[in-house]
Amino acid sequence: MIRINLVDYTTSMKHVDFLVVPVTNDKDFACIPDGLLPLPAVVQLSRELKAGRVFGETGKYLWYRLKKTPAGKHNSPSGSHR
């Protein structure tokens, strides 16, 4: 799975999870919140991801790809787990 975050002038979290790249239908991805982007915009984003892009613009949003953290390798901001 590939996740991208979408950023606009609000503070709410928005992202798209791609189950398949490139996207061909609405079952290949999930938007949070639901209905955030139309299928043609998500298809274009998936093509950009396939081409190796890691950030860009789509409509009113800036987007960036999140890097996957290997299992067990995540550290808390303080550097310790309690």
C-alpha positions in Angstrom: 0.0 0.0 0.0 1.1 3.5 -0.7 -0.2 6.5 1.3 0.0 10.1 0.4 -1.0 13.0 2.6 -2.9 16.0 1.2 -2.3 19.4 2.6 -4.4 22.5 2.3 -5.1 25.6 4.4 -7.1 23.6 7.0 -5.7 21.5 9.9 -7.7 18.4 9.1 -5.8 15.2 8.1 -6.5 14.1 4.6 -4.9 11.2 2.8 -5.2 8.7 0.0 -4.3 5.0 0.3 -3.4 3.3 -3.0 -3.9 -0.4 -3.0 -2.8 -0.7 -6.7 -0.7 1.7 -8.8 -1.7 2.8 -11.3 -5.4 3.1 -10.2 -8.0 2.0 -12.7 -11.2 2.0 -10.7 -12.6 3.1 -7.3 -11.8 -0.2 -5.6 -8.0 0.5 -6.1 -7.9 3.3 -3.5 -9.4 4.8 -0.4 -9.7 8.5 0.5 -9.9 9.7 4.0 -12.3 11.5 4.3 -14.4 9.5 1.9 -15.0 11.3 -1.4 -12.1 13.6 -1.0 -10.9 13.4 -4.6 -12.7 12.2 -7.8 -11.5 9.1 -9.6 -9.8 11.0 -12.5 -7.7 13.0 -10.0 -6.7 9.8 -8.1 -5.8 8.1 -11.4 -3.5 11.0 -12.3 -1.9 10.9 -8.9 -1.3 7.2 -9.2 0.4 7.7 -12.6 2.7 10.3 -10.9 3.5 7.8 -8.2 4.2 5.1 -10.7 6.6 7.5 -12.5 8.5 8.0 -9.2 7.2 11.3 -8.0 7.0 11.8 -4.2 5.3 15.2 -4.0 3.3 17.6 -6.2 0.0 19.4 -6.5 -3.5 18.3 -7.4 -6.3 20.8 -7.4 -6.2 22.8 -4.2 -3.9 20.3 -2.4 -0.2 19.8 -2.1 0.6 16.1 -1.8 3.5 14.1 -0.6 4.2 10.4 -0.3 4.8 8.9 3.1 7.7 6.6 3.6 6.9 3.2 5.0 8.5 2.4 8.4 9.8 -1.1 8.7 8.0 -3.2 11.4 9.5 -2.6 14.8 11.7 0.4 13.7 9.3 3.2 14.7 10.5 5.4 17.5 8.4 7.7 19.6 9.2 11.4 19.4 10.9 11.3 22.8 13.0 8.4 21.7 11.7 6.0 24.3 8.7 3.8 24.8 6.9 3.8 28.2 
